[in-house]
Amino acid sequence: MRRVSFLLRKKSLNAKQLITDAMLTVYSLLPRNYRKKIEQEKTYAGIEGDKSAFCGAIMLIIWIIGLVETSVLFFTFRVPLHLAVIPMGILFIFGYFLPYLIFTYLADARKKRMEVVLPDILMLISANIKSGLTIDRAILFASRPEFGELSDEFKKVAFEIYGGEEVSEAFRKMLTRIKSIALERTVKLLLEGLKSGGTIASLLEETANDLRNVEVLQREIRSNVSMYMMFIFLAGVVAAPFLFAISKVLINTSSSAWGTMNINQDVASFMGGGFISLKPTKIDTGAFSLFSILCLSINIIFASMLISIIQHGDAKAAIKYIPLFMVVAFGIYYGSLKVMSAVFQMVV
């Protein structure tokens, strides 16, 4: 009994190791420069440790989903191969960029959390300097727990300065861990002030006030362009699925109507001769369904990117809109298909 349990445990360990090796192999197939970008974004996101297996798992899952979807379309629904491979190609590209997009999104979210509290911590550092503290002690005492991740980063800077590191080098290391233009400009102003021997306290105070004014202006801009975001959402996520659903119902209805009518016999009896011949138009409803799904997916991706650019100034934030928009759009599409099909069957 013990031997059987040992063998089962050994097989499970071997299976886990095989899966892990497959994930690492998939990740190792990526170009070296692309892997460096992923690692850099991971650092910006504040994630420690090796995440190669995680990235490989995401890519492998997306690629398997694409392969299964293509197989179902080709073998079950008899979709032509050149059309069935389109979803697999899209998911292959999406899976390739997904790890980078995930870490980029996490890095941007971390940056925004830090930029929100940056003016407050600068005001505290300024007050500490005015009270007579040195720059390292002023930074350390200003790093309070309520400032979250930014507090931890400033503590690292203070301890590095305590350990004999130059102020400029300590701040340079911090900038390699945080992707923030506002923080980078603040650090440059601080270092220039230290070199020139200016009043650091007033410089930090003015910088904090400027950052707050910029945040107020950004909020006003976002509120003014909210109408554009609503229009993009309604056009790409609500109206487009409804129109595609109506088009598909009309195609199905017209195809079935052509099949039940003897057009040539009716025309011949009406015209008194058979010199006029009409043939029904052959429309591949399966191809149109695939075309609708692809168009909706592309519309949703670009609508998410536009809304992200308007809302956040960066298209990378679209990763948080795409899943929600996909659910809403395809829910409207398939719901409209059922409702309109029932309505047309009752009328016809």
Secondary structure, DSSP 8 states (H G I E B T S, - for coil): -HHHHHHHHHHHHHHHHHHHHHHHHHHHTS-HHHHHHHHHHHHHTT--S--HHHHHHHHHHHHHHHHHHHHIIIIIS---HHHHHHHHHHHHHHHHHHHHHHHHHHHHHHHHHHHHHHHHHHHHHHHHHHTT--HHHHHHHH--GGGTHHHHHHHHHHHHHHTT--HHHHHHHHHTT---HHHHHHHHHHHHHHHHT--HHHHHHHHHHHHHHHHHHHHHHHHHTHHHHHHHHIIIIIIHHHHHHHHHHHHHHHHHHHHH--HHHHHHHHHTSS----------HHHHHHHHHHHHHHHHHHHHHHHHHHHHS-GGGGGGTHHHHHHHHHHHHHHHHHHHHHHHHHH-
